[in-house]
Amino acid sequence: MPTHPRAAARPAAPRVVIAHDYLTQKGGAERVVLAMLEAFPDARVVTTMYNPSTTFPEFRRHRVESLWPGRLKVLRDDPRRALPVLARAVSRHRIDDADVVLASSSGWAHGFPTDAPKIVYCHNPARWLHVAEDYLPNVPPHARLALRALEPRLLEWDRAAARTATRYLANSTVVQRRVRRAYGIEAGLLHPPTGIDPDGAQQPVPGVEPGFLLTVARARCYKNTRVVCEAVAAMPHVRLVVVGGAAEPGEPTPSNILRLRDLTDAQLRWLYAHAAGLVGVSHEDFGLTPVEAYSFGVPSVLLRAGGYLDSSVEGLTTVFVDAVDADELRAGIETLLATAWQPAAIRRHADKFSAASFGAALHQEVRRVLPVPALSDAAIVRPRTEPVVASLEHA
């Protein structure tokens, strides 16, 4: 990877710019950006699209700069519609005012051009390119067709963008392997922090009695929420609260399943604190929701795959199931409900994923890529950042 020496004269605190794909939803990656801002509170955020009304309100306290696709409501409402144009938009937006760029990326933010050292925190290599079978079924048809047509050029862009990084970090061991396979890069490992403070305020959710199972996931096919609902629908003695997307078309909602959306953090804390367990059988790059549940002492039933293997310990925090299968999931739920868990031990496990530890690790990474202060301006040859837009100019 290239190194990016800079001039010796600099402020005592480095100027950090945080780049992120898009801020239009409330998800784990967005919570990671908030943790980055907690570590670097003076940082500016650059993103392709920003919709303050649909992402976490904490972003309103910070400087957020968005690109031209963010001016179009139709794209802000569903950023997947903009997938064919985002590479070009990102490549034409140079970041010139940073000592370090910290890119929170699952496909776009690693492509922002800059002469500063660039640390890429990779949630996953672009799903629509590298695991398209998981991602594309939920993409609008016109965007799906455009992506298929542009796939060779987008792959070229994506790999060129990855090569502009000074340092790559992966959020889990499975993502480390994907980064190696996609880019030939050996990434460092830094698990994300729990995104919600268990000591914060709680607000009861009307109509919900304690003792339910909880699943928290956006409406994406790879989240497999439908299988969780199918399993619980056949368990009338079990109640399930689903936080996230609406039911899929034609999917009924049984009387023992409640769907909730647009919750506050105080309401989400209450749900975690009063749940009997968390259920997740999605294909997660890391998966923050189990870690959030553990911070409240709540155990989980999880798919034995992906990032769950980094965040969870069988018998201590988790009952693992080996397939996305309703029958197997029901067996896992029965085991969870019959087990005498140790909430204090579960909470201690969650402490490994604290925001403070994450922030300290980021500061160490920033120091790692900054130049030796003793270098003089005369001794510096600033490398040229290769343009990553070239292959898309005539797309």
C-alpha angles and dihedrals in degrees: 000000000000122000119221114207115193137195117289095232108085140137117274088254116048118242105248123194116192115211121197134176098241137328103216104112144040106252143130095272091054090051088053089055089052089052089051089052090050088055093044105026094173093055123119119226122224118192139158094240134011125191109176093191096059103038131059113305091225089079089071088073092062139061108264122182120191134192130240096276087064090067091068114081093203089061096041089053091057116008090192087076088064097051095108093056104036098085092058093044092051094045092055095052108082119193106218104160101067137097087196132013114210108198120198099197144175094160116328116034094069087067100064106120118233141147090223123093109276124212112194116204100197119206088178138324108266107298094205089060106032104029100020093153089067097043112032100064089075096043116105110263097246092050090046092054092046092049092050090052093046097041098107093049093043090052089052090049093047094051092045090050091052090054091059091067121106092200132011123206125187125205094219142010091256090055089048088059092046091051090051091049096044100040109010088242124140102220127199118239123244119160115216120248127251103274101214129057109235090204094060128104120294129211121192117239110232115246096017121113121198120262100058130131116248134210122181117192142129120248099272124132093232090059089071094210089150091064091051090052092047091053095048094043088069092050106072092177091061127074123206129199114199115199114193135033129022123260116286116256111287093010113131122217111224120216093256093057124078123190120206133182139180096027124171120239088251090058092045090052089052091052092050092046094051101039123110089213147335122247124204131161099161126124097254129187087209109329116218099197096077090051090050090051091048090056086064093046093253119144126218148217108219143171111259094239147081123005092347087079089062097046103040141057121208112240094009101061106352153045107211124210122199102216141033090249130133095220093050091045091053089054090050092050091051089051092050092050092048095049124096100226125195106230094190092055090048090052091050089054090053091054088075088070099052124148090235093058091047093050093048090052091050091052089052091051092050091051088049095060098040116100127252105276093224093069113110125220090247091058094053125097107186111218120232116246109229112237111247096193097071096094092052101047093101099029 
